[in-house]
Amino acid sequence: MTVGAVIVGIVLVIVAILYWITPAGSLPGFAPGFEAGSTHIHIKHGVAAFILALALFALAWFKSGPAETGATPPASTN
């Protein structure tokens, strides 16, 4: 799950950059926000993709931490 989150996060960063530098008319036809002949840049689409990428990186970070162990029983005094 950690590796998958990192890979999808990297893809979303690339998508965010694509939205920030590519006019809507030059986006791939399957991309949300594609408008034939438009010169509009979709800043908000890029921000949304970047925020999702950050969330996935945070998920991967927390999942890669040390495993939580249960509470240890109290020591016996016998």
Buried (B, 14 or more C-beta within 10 A) or exposed (E): EEEEBBEBBEEBBEBBEBBBEBEBEBBEEEBEBBEEEBEEBBEEBBEBBBEBBBEBBEBBEEEEEEEEEEEEEEEEEE
